[in-house]
Every structure is written in structure tokens, then in C-alpha cells.
Amino acid sequence: MFGLFKKKSEVEKLEAKYKKLMEEGYKLQSVNRSQSDAKYAEADAVLKQIDALKK
């Protein structure tokens, strides 16, 4: 309850975006492989941003 109004940090926002992109990439694997690869590439870029912020 105390964290109800707590704002998310930049890292938390990027982690949520990374998770969403990975899920979308997984769902697209069986339908369209090239779109799936594009989603995974976007997720990789977000992961690199997360690593840069954590250092």
C-alpha cells in the first residue's frame, strides 16, 4: 500500500518494455519469423540500455 504512489524508475520502465517485447517476439515466432526477429532486436537494444543504466 505504501508503494501505491511510488513512481517507477527508468530501469523499471525499461525492464517492463523489455518483457513486453520478448513476449511479443515469442508470440510472433510461429506466425512471422522476420517480425519476431525485429522484436527480439528491439528487446536486445532495450537490454543494452538497462545494462548501461545499471553501471
PDB file of N, CA, C and O in Angstrom:
ATOM      1  N   MET A   1       0.811  -1.182   0.000  1.00  0.00           N
ATOM      2  CA  MET A   1       0.000   0.000   0.000  1.00  0.00           C
ATOM      3  C   MET A   1       0.859   1.252   0.000  1.00  0.00           C
ATOM      4  O   MET A   1       0.480   2.261  -0.595  1.00  0.00           O
ATOM      5  N   PHE A   2       2.017   1.202   0.661  1.00  0.00           N
ATOM      6  CA  PHE A   2       2.860   2.379   0.730  1.00  0.00           C
ATOM      7  C   PHE A   2       3.531   2.675  -0.605  1.00  0.00           C
ATOM      8  O   PHE A   2       3.895   3.821  -0.867  1.00  0.00           O
ATOM      9  N   GLY A   3       3.700   1.671  -1.450  1.00  0.00           N
ATOM     10  CA  GLY A   3       4.300   1.862  -2.760  1.00  0.00           C
ATOM     11  C   GLY A   3       3.283   2.233  -3.821  1.00  0.00           C
ATOM     12  O   GLY A   3       3.604   2.249  -5.010  1.00  0.00           O
ATOM     13  N   LEU A   4       2.077   2.526  -3.412  1.00  0.00           N
ATOM     14  CA  LEU A   4       0.996   2.804  -4.352  1.00  0.00           C
ATOM     15  C   LEU A   4       1.288   4.015  -5.227  1.00  0.00           C
ATOM     16  O   LEU A   4       1.000   4.000  -6.424  1.00  0.00           O
ATOM     17  N   PHE A   5       1.851   5.051  -4.645  1.00  0.00           N
ATOM     18  CA  PHE A   5       2.093   6.279  -5.389  1.00  0.00           C
ATOM     19  C   PHE A   5       3.558   6.454  -5.777  1.00  0.00           C
ATOM     20  O   PHE A   5       3.955   7.522  -6.242  1.00  0.00           O
ATOM     21  N   LYS A   6       4.351   5.424  -5.590  1.00  0.00           N
ATOM     22  CA  LYS A   6       5.760   5.484  -5.922  1.00  0.00           C
ATOM     23  C   LYS A   6       5.929   5.460  -7.438  1.00  0.00           C
ATOM     24  O   LYS A   6       5.338   4.626  -8.124  1.00  0.00           O
ATOM     25  N   LYS A   7       6.733   6.373  -7.947  1.00  0.00           N
ATOM     26  CA  LYS A   7       6.979   6.405  -9.384  1.00  0.00           C
ATOM     27  C   LYS A   7       8.008   5.349  -9.751  1.00  0.00           C
ATOM     28  O   LYS A   7       8.908   5.031  -8.973  1.00  0.00           O
ATOM     29  N   LYS A   8       7.853   4.815 -10.953  1.00  0.00           N
ATOM     30  CA  LYS A   8       8.799   3.810 -11.424  1.00  0.00           C
ATOM     31  C   LYS A   8      10.084   4.492 -11.862  1.00  0.00           C
ATOM     32  O   LYS A   8      10.067   5.589 -12.419  1.00  0.00           O
ATOM     33  N   SER A   9      11.188   3.825 -11.602  1.00  0.00           N
ATOM     34  CA  SER A   9      12.470   4.341 -12.046  1.00  0.00           C
ATOM     35  C   SER A   9      12.619   4.042 -13.545  1.00  0.00           C
ATOM     36  O   SER A   9      11.841   3.282 -14.122  1.00  0.00           O
ATOM     37  N   GLU A  10      13.612   4.643 -14.143  1.00  0.00           N
ATOM     38  CA  GLU A  10      13.858   4.440 -15.571  1.00  0.00           C
ATOM     39  C   GLU A  10      14.175   2.971 -15.855  1.00  0.00           C
ATOM     40  O   GLU A  10      13.748   2.427 -16.873  1.00  0.00           O
ATOM     41  N   VAL A  11      14.918   2.339 -14.963  1.00  0.00           N
ATOM     42  CA  VAL A  11      15.275   0.928 -15.145  1.00  0.00           C
ATOM     43  C   VAL A  11      14.023   0.055 -15.098  1.00  0.00           C
ATOM     44  O   VAL A  11      13.881  -0.869 -15.899  1.00  0.00           O
ATOM     45  N   GLU A  12      13.119   0.341 -14.168  1.00  0.00           N
ATOM     46  CA  GLU A  12      11.886  -0.443 -14.068  1.00  0.00           C
ATOM     47  C   GLU A  12      11.025  -0.284 -15.312  1.00  0.00           C
ATOM     48  O   GLU A  12      10.410  -1.249 -15.765  1.00  0.00           O
ATOM     49  N   LYS A  13      10.973   0.911 -15.864  1.00  0.00           N
ATOM     50  CA  LYS A  13      10.212   1.139 -17.092  1.00  0.00           C
ATOM     51  C   LYS A  13      10.816   0.354 -18.252  1.00  0.00           C
ATOM     52  O   LYS A  13      10.097  -0.261 -19.039  1.00  0.00           O
ATOM     53  N   LEU A  14      12.149   0.382 -18.347  1.00  0.00           N
ATOM     54  CA  LEU A  14      12.814  -0.341 -19.428  1.00  0.00           C
ATOM     55  C   LEU A  14      12.664  -1.850 -19.264  1.00  0.00           C
ATOM     56  O   LEU A  14      12.532  -2.569 -20.254  1.00  0.00           O
ATOM     57  N   GLU A  15      12.685  -2.333 -18.032  1.00  0.00           N
ATOM     58  CA  GLU A  15      12.501  -3.768 -17.808  1.00  0.00           C
ATOM     59  C   GLU A  15      11.101  -4.214 -18.222  1.00  0.00           C
ATOM     60  O   GLU A  15      10.934  -5.304 -18.770  1.00  0.00           O
ATOM     61  N   ALA A  16      10.104  -3.385 -17.965  1.00  0.00           N
ATOM     62  CA  ALA A  16       8.737  -3.710 -18.379  1.00  0.00           C
ATOM     63  C   ALA A  16       8.638  -3.718 -19.905  1.00  0.00           C
ATOM     64  O   ALA A  16       7.980  -4.579 -20.488  1.00  0.00           O
ATOM     65  N   LYS A  17       9.299  -2.750 -20.544  1.00  0.00           N
ATOM     66  CA  LYS A  17       9.289  -2.683 -22.009  1.00  0.00           C
ATOM     67  C   LYS A  17      10.000  -3.902 -22.594  1.00  0.00           C
ATOM     68  O   LYS A  17       9.550  -4.468 -23.590  1.00  0.00           O
ATOM     69  N   TYR A  18      11.112  -4.307 -21.974  1.00  0.00           N
ATOM     70  CA  TYR A  18      11.864  -5.480 -22.428  1.00  0.00           C
ATOM     71  C   TYR A  18      10.997  -6.736 -22.342  1.00  0.00           C
ATOM     72  O   TYR A  18      10.951  -7.535 -23.277  1.00  0.00           O
ATOM     73  N   LYS A  19      10.315  -6.898 -21.215  1.00  0.00           N
ATOM     74  CA  LYS A  19       9.460  -8.069 -21.029  1.00  0.00           C
ATOM     75  C   LYS A  19       8.349  -8.103 -22.078  1.00  0.00           C
ATOM     76  O   LYS A  19       8.049  -9.159 -22.636  1.00  0.00           O
ATOM     77  N   LYS A  20       7.748  -6.958 -22.342  1.00  0.00           N
ATOM     78  CA  LYS A  20       6.672  -6.875 -23.330  1.00  0.00           C
ATOM     79  C   LYS A  20       7.182  -7.239 -24.730  1.00  0.00           C
ATOM     80  O   LYS A  20       6.525  -7.983 -25.459  1.00  0.00           O
ATOM     81  N   LEU A  21       8.349  -6.714 -25.099  1.00  0.00           N
ATOM     82  CA  LEU A  21       8.916  -7.015 -26.417  1.00  0.00           C
ATOM     83  C   LEU A  21       9.261  -8.496 -26.558  1.00  0.00           C
ATOM     84  O   LEU A  21       9.058  -9.086 -27.619  1.00  0.00           O
ATOM     85  N   MET A  22       9.780  -9.092 -25.492  1.00  0.00           N
ATOM     86  CA  MET A  22      10.114 -10.514 -25.548  1.00  0.00           C
ATOM     87  C   MET A  22       8.853 -11.367 -25.707  1.00  0.00           C
ATOM     88  O   MET A  22       8.859 -12.355 -26.441  1.00  0.00           O
ATOM     89  N   GLU A  23       7.780 -10.988 -25.024  1.00  0.00           N
ATOM     90  CA  GLU A  23       6.524 -11.726 -25.154  1.00  0.00           C
ATOM     91  C   GLU A  23       5.963 -11.600 -26.569  1.00  0.00           C
ATOM     92  O   GLU A  23       5.491 -12.582 -27.140  1.00  0.00           O
ATOM     93  N   GLU A  24       6.013 -10.392 -27.134  1.00  0.00           N
ATOM     94  CA  GLU A  24       5.520 -10.189 -28.499  1.00  0.00           C
ATOM     95  C   GLU A  24       6.361 -10.977 -29.495  1.00  0.00           C
ATOM     96  O   GLU A  24       5.826 -11.564 -30.436  1.00  0.00           O
ATOM     97  N   GLY A  25       7.668 -10.992 -29.292  1.00  0.00           N
ATOM     98  CA  GLY A  25       8.554 -11.753 -30.174  1.00  0.00           C
ATOM     99  C   GLY A  25       8.259 -13.236 -30.111  1.00  0.00           C
ATOM    100  O   GLY A  25       8.279 -13.923 -31.132  1.00  0.00           O
ATOM    101  N   TYR A  26       7.985 -13.731 -28.917  1.00  0.00           N
ATOM    102  CA  TYR A  26       7.674 -15.141 -28.748  1.00  0.00           C
ATOM    103  C   TYR A  26       6.378 -15.505 -29.462  1.00  0.00           C
ATOM    104  O   TYR A  26       6.290 -16.550 -30.107  1.00  0.00           O
ATOM    105  N   LYS A  27       5.369 -14.637 -29.343  1.00  0.00           N
ATOM    106  CA  LYS A  27       4.083 -14.905 -29.994  1.00  0.00           C
ATOM    107  C   LYS A  27       4.207 -14.870 -31.516  1.00  0.00           C
ATOM    108  O   LYS A  27       3.516 -15.612 -32.214  1.00  0.00           O
ATOM    109  N   LEU A  28       5.089 -14.007 -32.030  1.00  0.00           N
ATOM    110  CA  LEU A  28       5.247 -13.882 -33.475  1.00  0.00           C
ATOM    111  C   LEU A  28       6.099 -14.996 -34.084  1.00  0.00           C
ATOM    112  O   LEU A  28       6.116 -15.154 -35.305  1.00  0.00           O
ATOM    113  N   GLN A  29       6.797 -15.763 -33.267  1.00  0.00           N
ATOM    114  CA  GLN A  29       7.688 -16.801 -33.787  1.00  0.00           C
ATOM    115  C   GLN A  29       6.991 -17.771 -34.716  1.00  0.00           C
ATOM    116  O   GLN A  29       7.544 -18.151 -35.748  1.00  0.00           O
ATOM    117  N   SER A  30       5.796 -18.171 -34.365  1.00  0.00           N
ATOM    118  CA  SER A  30       5.112 -19.176 -35.174  1.00  0.00           C
ATOM    119  C   SER A  30       4.387 -18.566 -36.366  1.00  0.00           C
ATOM    120  O   SER A  30       3.995 -19.290 -37.282  1.00  0.00           O
ATOM    121  N   VAL A  31       4.200 -17.241 -36.372  1.00  0.00           N
ATOM    122  CA  VAL A  31       3.442 -16.599 -37.437  1.00  0.00           C
ATOM    123  C   VAL A  31       4.361 -15.966 -38.479  1.00  0.00           C
ATOM    124  O   VAL A  31       4.274 -16.263 -39.671  1.00  0.00           O
ATOM    125  N   ASN A  32       5.240 -15.093 -38.005  1.00  0.00           N
ATOM    126  CA  ASN A  32       6.094 -14.347 -38.917  1.00  0.00           C
ATOM    127  C   ASN A  32       7.480 -14.223 -38.298  1.00  0.00           C
ATOM    128  O   ASN A  32       7.693 -13.448 -37.366  1.00  0.00           O
ATOM    129  N   ARG A  33       8.406 -14.993 -38.827  1.00  0.00           N
ATOM    130  CA  ARG A  33       9.749 -15.060 -38.235  1.00  0.00           C
ATOM    131  C   ARG A  33      10.504 -13.735 -38.345  1.00  0.00           C
ATOM    132  O   ARG A  33      11.238 -13.377 -37.424  1.00  0.00           O
ATOM    133  N   SER A  34      10.345 -13.009 -39.431  1.00  0.00           N
ATOM    134  CA  SER A  34      11.095 -11.757 -39.595  1.00  0.00           C
ATOM    135  C   SER A  34      10.614 -10.697 -38.607  1.00  0.00           C
ATOM    136  O   SER A  34      11.424  -9.934 -38.079  1.00  0.00           O
ATOM    137  N   GLN A  35       9.312 -10.640 -38.352  1.00  0.00           N
ATOM    138  CA  GLN A  35       8.805  -9.698 -37.353  1.00  0.00           C
ATOM    139  C   GLN A  35       9.255 -10.106 -35.956  1.00  0.00           C
ATOM    140  O   GLN A  35       9.551  -9.255 -35.117  1.00  0.00           O
ATOM    141  N   SER A  36       9.305 -11.395 -35.716  1.00  0.00           N
ATOM    142  CA  SER A  36       9.777 -11.892 -34.435  1.00  0.00           C
ATOM    143  C   SER A  36      11.229 -11.484 -34.214  1.00  0.00           C
ATOM    144  O   SER A  36      11.587 -11.036 -33.125  1.00  0.00           O
ATOM    145  N   ASP A  37      12.062 -11.635 -35.229  1.00  0.00           N
ATOM    146  CA  ASP A  37      13.466 -11.239 -35.125  1.00  0.00           C
ATOM    147  C   ASP A  37      13.598  -9.741 -34.864  1.00  0.00           C
ATOM    148  O   ASP A  37      14.480  -9.316 -34.118  1.00  0.00           O
ATOM    149  N   ALA A  38      12.725  -8.942 -35.472  1.00  0.00           N
ATOM    150  CA  ALA A  38      12.752  -7.494 -35.256  1.00  0.00           C
ATOM    151  C   ALA A  38      12.411  -7.163 -33.804  1.00  0.00           C
ATOM    152  O   ALA A  38      13.038  -6.289 -33.205  1.00  0.00           O
ATOM    153  N   LYS A  39      11.431  -7.849 -33.239  1.00  0.00           N
ATOM    154  CA  LYS A  39      11.060  -7.624 -31.836  1.00  0.00           C
ATOM    155  C   LYS A  39      12.202  -8.011 -30.906  1.00  0.00           C
ATOM    156  O   LYS A  39      12.483  -7.312 -29.931  1.00  0.00           O
ATOM    157  N   TYR A  40      12.864  -9.136 -31.213  1.00  0.00           N
ATOM    158  CA  TYR A  40      13.994  -9.555 -30.386  1.00  0.00           C
ATOM    159  C   TYR A  40      15.144  -8.560 -30.492  1.00  0.00           C
ATOM    160  O   TYR A  40      15.851  -8.327 -29.512  1.00  0.00           O
ATOM    161  N   ALA A  41      15.339  -7.974 -31.661  1.00  0.00           N
ATOM    162  CA  ALA A  41      16.390  -6.968 -31.828  1.00  0.00           C
ATOM    163  C   ALA A  41      16.064  -5.719 -31.006  1.00  0.00           C
ATOM    164  O   ALA A  41      16.950  -5.138 -30.380  1.00  0.00           O
ATOM    165  N   GLU A  42      14.800  -5.309 -31.010  1.00  0.00           N
ATOM    166  CA  GLU A  42      14.377  -4.170 -30.184  1.00  0.00           C
ATOM    167  C   GLU A  42      14.589  -4.482 -28.707  1.00  0.00           C
ATOM    168  O   GLU A  42      15.065  -3.634 -27.951  1.00  0.00           O
ATOM    169  N   ALA A  43      14.239  -5.685 -28.299  1.00  0.00           N
ATOM    170  CA  ALA A  43      14.405  -6.090 -26.904  1.00  0.00           C
ATOM    171  C   ALA A  43      15.880  -6.094 -26.522  1.00  0.00           C
ATOM    172  O   ALA A  43      16.230  -5.722 -25.402  1.00  0.00           O
ATOM    173  N   ASP A  44      16.739  -6.506 -27.433  1.00  0.00           N
ATOM    174  CA  ASP A  44      18.180  -6.504 -27.164  1.00  0.00           C
ATOM    175  C   ASP A  44      18.695  -5.081 -26.970  1.00  0.00           C
ATOM    176  O   ASP A  44      19.537  -4.838 -26.105  1.00  0.00           O
ATOM    177  N   ALA A  45      18.196  -4.147 -27.765  1.00  0.00           N
ATOM    178  CA  ALA A  45      18.594  -2.750 -27.613  1.00  0.00           C
ATOM    179  C   ALA A  45      18.156  -2.202 -26.256  1.00  0.00           C
ATOM    180  O   ALA A  45      18.896  -1.458 -25.613  1.00  0.00           O
ATOM    181  N   VAL A  46      16.953  -2.570 -25.826  1.00  0.00           N
ATOM    182  CA  VAL A  46      16.457  -2.126 -24.519  1.00  0.00           C
ATOM    183  C   VAL A  46      17.301  -2.743 -23.405  1.00  0.00           C
ATOM    184  O   VAL A  46      17.594  -2.080 -22.411  1.00  0.00           O
ATOM    185  N   LEU A  47      17.692  -4.002 -23.564  1.00  0.00           N
ATOM    186  CA  LEU A  47      18.528  -4.667 -22.566  1.00  0.00           C
ATOM    187  C   LEU A  47      19.878  -3.972 -22.437  1.00  0.00           C
ATOM    188  O   LEU A  47      20.404  -3.843 -21.332  1.00  0.00           O
ATOM    189  N   LYS A  48      20.434  -3.530 -23.539  1.00  0.00           N
ATOM    190  CA  LYS A  48      21.702  -2.794 -23.505  1.00  0.00           C
ATOM    191  C   LYS A  48      21.542  -1.464 -22.774  1.00  0.00           C
ATOM    192  O   LYS A  48      22.448  -1.038 -22.058  1.00  0.00           O
ATOM    193  N   GLN A  49      20.394  -0.803 -22.948  1.00  0.00           N
ATOM    194  CA  GLN A  49      20.125   0.439 -22.222  1.00  0.00           C
ATOM    195  C   GLN A  49      20.029   0.171 -20.720  1.00  0.00           C
ATOM    196  O   GLN A  49      20.534   0.949 -19.910  1.00  0.00           O
ATOM    197  N   ILE A  50      19.380  -0.928 -20.358  1.00  0.00           N
ATOM    198  CA  ILE A  50      19.262  -1.298 -18.939  1.00  0.00           C
ATOM    199  C   ILE A  50      20.640  -1.525 -18.337  1.00  0.00           C
ATOM    200  O   ILE A  50      20.939  -1.031 -17.250  1.00  0.00           O
ATOM    201  N   ASP A  51      21.478  -2.273 -19.044  1.00  0.00           N
ATOM    202  CA  ASP A  51      22.832  -2.540 -18.559  1.00  0.00           C
ATOM    203  C   ASP A  51      23.632  -1.248 -18.397  1.00  0.00           C
ATOM    204  O   ASP A  51      24.381  -1.092 -17.433  1.00  0.00           O
ATOM    205  N   ALA A  52      23.467  -0.328 -19.344  1.00  0.00           N
ATOM    206  CA  ALA A  52      24.188   0.946 -19.269  1.00  0.00           C
ATOM    207  C   ALA A  52      23.733   1.763 -18.054  1.00  0.00           C
ATOM    208  O   ALA A  52      24.552   2.410 -17.400  1.00  0.00           O
ATOM    209  N   LEU A  53      22.444   1.734 -17.755  1.00  0.00           N
ATOM    210  CA  LEU A  53      21.942   2.488 -16.607  1.00  0.00           C
ATOM    211  C   LEU A  53      22.353   1.866 -15.281  1.00  0.00           C
ATOM    212  O   LEU A  53      22.536   2.579 -14.294  1.00  0.00           O
ATOM    213  N   LYS A  54      22.497   0.568 -15.247  1.00  0.00           N
ATOM    214  CA  LYS A  54      22.872  -0.111 -14.006  1.00  0.00           C
ATOM    215  C   LYS A  54      24.342   0.078 -13.670  1.00  0.00           C
ATOM    216  O   LYS A  54      24.730  -0.078 -12.513  1.00  0.00           O
ATOM    217  N   LYS A  55      25.160   0.409 -14.647  1.00  0.00           N
ATOM    218  CA  LYS A  55      26.604   0.600 -14.396  1.00  0.00           C
ATOM    219  C   LYS A  55      26.907   1.975 -13.913  1.00  0.00           C
ATOM    220  O   LYS A  55      28.068   2.297 -13.656  1.00  0.00           O
TER     221      LYS A  55
END
